[in-house]
Amino acid sequence: MHYQLSTLPNGIRVITESMPEVRSIAIGCWIDTGSRDETPEEAGCSHFLEHLLFKGSERYSAQYISEAFDAVGAQSNAFTSKEFTCFWARMRDADLPMGLDLMAEMIQRPAFRQEEIDSERQVVLEEINMNDDDPTDVAYERFAQALWKGHLLEYPVLGTRQSIGDITRDTINGYWSRRYSPHSMVVAVGGHLDHEDIVAQITEQFGSWEGDPIKHEFGEAPVEPRVRVEKRDTEQAHLVYGGPGLVRADERRFAFGVLSHVMGSGMSSRLFREIREKRGLAYAVYMFRWPYADSGAWGVYAGTTPSQTPEVLDLIRAELAGVVAEGITADELERAKGHTKGALALAMEDANSRMTRLGRNELSGVEHLSVDEIVGRVEAVTVDDVQALADELFGGPFVLGATGPFEPEELTEFIA
C-alpha cells in the first residue's frame, strides 16, 4: 500500500505517506467539522475558530507560535470548508517535533481570550467585506444559495456580519467543545518520515486528549430551477450556471474529470474555444465540481460584459446540449486522460499535496488510491461513460448565480 494508517486508543487516526527522496514534511490536522455543522447562532464559528486557534493557548502566545514557525522557515496556515477544517504546516523533517508541539497546543488547549476574540472578530468582518467586494465570490455564493436553498450547504463558510458580530466566547467555546475531539480528527503526514515514529510523536502530543464521537446531519438537497442575482452596477457580469452533481465518493467522478476537461478545464476545451477564442466574449470561462457527502454540484463560470450576458448563456447552454446530443470524440477522450495523468504526476511531487489528499479522503471516507490505481480508473473511462454522465447532469434542473446590473426575472429564461 502507498500509505500507512494507525488509530490511537483515543480515536485519532494517523495516516502517512513516505517520500524518501525529499527532506521536507507536511502535516495536517483535519477536523471533521465545517459550516454545515453549525446552528444558526454558531454561523461562521468553524471559520472563526480557524483564526482563533492561531491566537495561542495559555502556554504559547500568538506571537510565540508565529515566531517559532518563522524561525525554522516553516509554512503554516489553515482553511475551512463546508465540511471540514484543516490546520497544516510544512517544514524541514528535523523540525517536526517542534511543529507538532505547537499544533497540539493550538488545537487541544486554545485560550479564547476575550480581547483576542474581539480583535479577531474585526479581522473576520474585514474578510467578509473583502469577499463581498469580489463580484466573482458573490456570484458563487448566490449559485450555492440557488442550488441548496433550505439545505445546510446553502450557508456561507464565513458566516454573516450579523452572526460574527453577535457571536460570544461561550458560543465559540461550546462549539469547539462539541465538535473538536480525538474522534473527529485525522492527522495526515506526507514527506520524509517513518510511520511508527510519527505515530509515537502524535501519541505523545495528542494521546491524552479525550472527547466524544461527533455526528452530522445529512440529507438530500432537492433542487429546483432558480436564479439568484446580486444586483450591482459592475463593468463585468459574473455568471455561475449549473446544477446538481456527484457526491464525493461517486465512482463516476473519474468520468466527470474527463467530461469537465473536454467542456471547460483548459485552453483546448469546448467552452473556452467557443466563448473566448472564437468570439472574444469572456476572459475567463471554465467548468468546476463541488463534491460533498450528501450532495454535489457542477457549474460553469463566465465573466462577460453585461450586454453580452444573454449570448454567453445561450452559448453555454448550446455547448451542454451539444455534448448530450453528440457526445465527445475519441480524440477528446484521450487528451482528457493524458491531461489528468500529467496533472496527477505533477501534484504527487509535492508533500503538501499528498498530505492533503490523504487527510481529505480519510476524513470523508473516500477510498485511498495510489497513483497507478487512479490512472487505471481514468484509463477505464469510455466515451459511453462520459455520454451517460452528460445525459444525467446536463439535462437539468439548472440554477444560476450572478453578479451584475440585472433583475432575476431578466435571466429566468436561461434556466428553463
Secondary structure, 3 states (H helix, E strand, C coil): CCCEEEECCCCCEEEEEECCCCCEEEEEEEECCCHHHCCHHHCCHHHHHHHHHHHEECCCEHHHHHHHHHHCCCEEEEEECCCCEEEEEEEEHHHHHHHHHHHHHHHHCECCCHHHHHHHHHHHHHHHHHHHHCHHHHHHHHHHHHHCCCCHHHCCCCCCHHHHHHCCHHHHHHHHHHHCCHHHEEEEEEECCCHHHHHHHHHHHHCCCCCCCCCCCCCCCCCCCEEEEEECCCCCEEEEEEEECCCCCCCCHHHHHHHHHHHHCCCCCHHHHHHHHHCCCCCCEEEEEEECCCCEEEEEEEEECHHHHHHHHHHHHHHHHHHHHHCCCHHHHHHHHHHHHHHHHHHCCCHHHHHHHHHHHHHHCCCCCCHHHHHHHHHCCCHHHHHHHHHHHCCCCCEEEEEECCCHHHCHHHHC
